[in-house]
Amino acid sequence: MTKRLRIISPKRNRRLQTGWEGFFPYYAGYPELFARELLKSARLPHSAVVLDPWNGSGTTTYTATSLGLNSIGIDLNPVMIVVARARLLPPSEADHLRPLAATILSHAHSAPLPLQPDDALLGWFDPATAAFVRGIEQNIRRSLVGSMTKSPDGVHLDRISGTAATLYVALFAACRRLVAPFRSSNPTWLRAPKPYDTRIAASKAAIARDFGNNVRGMSAALAEKHEADQSQKRLPHPGDCKVSLSDTVTMDLAPGSVDFVLTSPPYCTRIDYTAATRIELAVLAPLLKTAERALGRQMIGSTQVPKGEIDVDEGWGETCLGFLAALRAHPSKASGGYYFRTHLDYFDKMNRSMQRLAVGLKAGGRAVLVVQDSYYKDIHNDLPTIITEIGAGHGLTLAQSKSFHLRSMSDVNPGRKTYVRPSGATESVLCFTK
Ligand SMILES: C[S@@+](CC[C@H](N)C(=O)[O-])C[C@H]1O[C@@H](n2cnc3c(N)ncnc32)[C@H](O)[C@@H]1O
């Protein structure tokens, strides 16, 4: 008889995001406390492997590592790979961060390098600002991204050192503050400037100060965390963690290699996970193999119309088929066209990912998925039931679940104001066994 899991609310909570945690805010993430309580209650042996196939800011991998469990985190967005790697930085490295940042800044000041005319940062910043930001980035890359990360086919961000990743996160935060004028009320959306928009200008001193402050803050928070952990004797030998830049639709997990899955799949509410990290992608551009648009198309929940035809699959279950039929028949503009096709793309990618996830999970293993429902205009998209039915098609049985009401929905779906529907959303924690 498997033990029941302890499920507390997975709702994001600013109060819980302080100290080291506060440096990794992600609108799409769940709190570390949620992951910690759940993983502890699973009573996994220390040899167990925990997988998060949609690892985002790395809450699962960070928590598993600190509990002494081995983990694998997958994400398709290179930014989230860097963030998840930074979060794993061992506290012993806290002291190195400030001197390293000082050296990087001094090189960026003393030896400015010419900026390439097509540098992605020029989409946001005026040439002087872009050149200084790129100078910092180049110096992080030159001093900390070494032969372990590079190979003939390019840079492997999933091998980047925790120190390099942390300095990148400090630079991301500085750039994010600079581009605040391009933020909208929707937390998931960072508007790209139009060619006629004035580019952002900031002095070298202001950029250096912000970057330096971020590094100082991270270093202090990491040292504080270490002290707190030591005083609470919460220091098991950290587990091994592999963070991998891959696509769950094509991922290749060895059959039966995973003991436990803890994850929150991409939302089905037209969240463009690449648009939300546009500025970070511009910072990382020299290290990337895939352009932003191509990456956006690959994402589950993409807002781009898929190339080629996708057939509705009976295996997606009756709730999904009913939802798709209602969506297609909806009288409003573009429902039967654009919206139908992007939803087909979502369910097709989710189904293929769930199939691969189920293969990777060992018999008797458990998979916990945090899933939110939503509305397309006045049609209920009961994603928790849809995922349950897709899971059943791949040999996953729902053994336990708990739902939480959210006051607001992470929703950029059309029709929010026009159609009558309940306010908020339901977030369900679905626990499957294989
Ligand atoms: C809801 S978020 C996960 C948040 C995470 N639980 C946390 O605490 O930060 C979903 C993640 O799935 C990723 N994603 C979307 N499509 C993907 C795909 N095809 N393969 C792998 N990751 C994908 C997105 O980049 C995003 O970070």
PDBQT file of the ligand as one rigid body, heavy atoms in Angstrom, charges set to zero:
ROOT
HETATM    1  C1  LIG A 501       4.189  25.746 -15.806  1.00  0.00    +0.000 C 
HETATM    2  S1  LIG A 501       5.889  25.943 -16.231  1.00  0.00    +0.000 S 
HETATM    3  C2  LIG A 501       6.745  25.002 -14.995  1.00  0.00    +0.000 C 
HETATM    4  C3  LIG A 501       7.065  25.787 -13.738  1.00  0.00    +0.000 C 
HETATM    5  C4  LIG A 501       7.833  25.047 -12.662  1.00  0.00    +0.000 C 
HETATM    6  N1  LIG A 501       7.007  24.077 -11.971  1.00  0.00    +0.000 N 
HETATM    7  C5  LIG A 501       8.443  26.023 -11.609  1.00  0.00    +0.000 C 
HETATM    8  O1  LIG A 501       8.213  25.864 -10.414  1.00  0.00    +0.000 OA
HETATM    9  O2  LIG A 501       9.135  26.974 -12.033  1.00  0.00    +0.000 OA
HETATM   10  C6  LIG A 501       5.995  24.974 -17.681  1.00  0.00    +0.000 C 
HETATM   11  C7  LIG A 501       7.369  24.922 -18.358  1.00  0.00    +0.000 C 
HETATM   12  O3  LIG A 501       7.294  24.053 -19.484  1.00  0.00    +0.000 OA
HETATM   13  C8  LIG A 501       8.253  24.478 -20.446  1.00  0.00    +0.000 C 
HETATM   14  N2  LIG A 501       7.922  23.855 -21.744  1.00  0.00    +0.000 N 
HETATM   15  C9  LIG A 501       6.966  24.225 -22.646  1.00  0.00    +0.000 A 
HETATM   16  N3  LIG A 501       6.971  23.388 -23.696  1.00  0.00    +0.000 NA
HETATM   17  C10 LIG A 501       7.937  22.457 -23.461  1.00  0.00    +0.000 A 
HETATM   18  C11 LIG A 501       8.400  21.306 -24.179  1.00  0.00    +0.000 A 
HETATM   19  N4  LIG A 501       7.879  20.960 -25.352  1.00  0.00    +0.000 N 
HETATM   20  N5  LIG A 501       9.416  20.576 -23.627  1.00  0.00    +0.000 NA
HETATM   21  C12 LIG A 501       9.958  20.926 -22.438  1.00  0.00    +0.000 A 
HETATM   22  N6  LIG A 501       9.558  22.006 -21.727  1.00  0.00    +0.000 NA
HETATM   23  C13 LIG A 501       8.552  22.755 -22.227  1.00  0.00    +0.000 A 
HETATM   24  C14 LIG A 501       8.169  25.988 -20.394  1.00  0.00    +0.000 C 
HETATM   25  O4  LIG A 501       9.374  26.574 -20.868  1.00  0.00    +0.000 OA
HETATM   26  C15 LIG A 501       7.902  26.250 -18.900  1.00  0.00    +0.000 C 
HETATM   27  O5  LIG A 501       9.095  26.602 -18.221  1.00  0.00    +0.000 OA
ENDROOT
TORSDOF 0
